[in-house]
Amino acid sequence: MIIFLYGKDTYRSHQNLKKIVKYYKKVHKSGLNLRFFDFKEDTFEDFKDEFRIQPMFGERKLMILKNTFSNKDFKKRFLDLREDFAKSNNIILFYEKGKVLEKDPLFVFLRKNGKCQQFEPLERGKLKAWIEREFKKYGVEIDSEAKDLLLDYVGNDLWRLSNEIKKLFLFKKGRIEKRDVKKLVRAKIETDIFRTIDALAKKQKKKALSLIHEHLKRGDSPLYILTMINFQFRNILMIKERLQSQNSISIRELSRELNLHPFVVKKTLQLAENFSFEELKNIYQKLFEIDLKIKTGQIEPEMAIDLLIAEI
């Protein structure tokens, strides 16, 4: 049997992997036929040798393979013997955290011959349901406003959401409210960058500078802040270009075409309305010039941020 777990949402794929391993250990109590391979270090020969050894106590083996798609030698040699592996009574589980190309011969084989599960980032509605379920595990409820704020602060990063939920549970055993989230959860920098750009669009430069300097005071890297500003203006420009060529297009379509989460697209659309196409091109040019000056040592990153906001 072949199982294939993959997708951008590594939290849910990892949780699913843990469930499979837990169930396997429950059924096969010896634990002697469970093997892990990481093909950043292991070789195809390591796997093949283990595959050919008969399992102990008449149990089925569970062999978990990581990072197979980045190992060209493994892929070639595995596919050479694909028929042997496909008909095996043992369980070969492919667990892939990295990017997977659908045209890759290994991907094609696994999709055709294995039990596959793809884990893509949850949309906002499903994220809310997921958050409710996680809090219920701890016997805690969260109100609607607190849930929305938690999502605004953290986004769809389930690894961080899981940690923040544990933190909130430990802080307060009763119902989680908006003020609890404000007190304990630090907003993801991308969220504040949205606020900064919104302030710039409204010509509120003082507010934009204040938001940026809050990050600097917390110790956030000025280079990372500039990278995020660049990233957000690039998204705005791409969406503005797309809207110019086609006036009516759904958030779902934009999300798929630009490879952005629907929540990001929705926020970016709101920002795009406040800038003309020419303004965006000029800002993008300024970002390029500032990046060049930083890399050539002509200006310090913190000063570059202040200069950028002053000139927008």
Beta strands, then each sheet from edge to edge (+ up, - down):
strand 1: 2-6
strand 2: 34-38
strand 3: 62-66
strand 4: 91-96
strand 5: 115-118
sheet 1: 2+ 3+ 4+ 1+ 5+
end
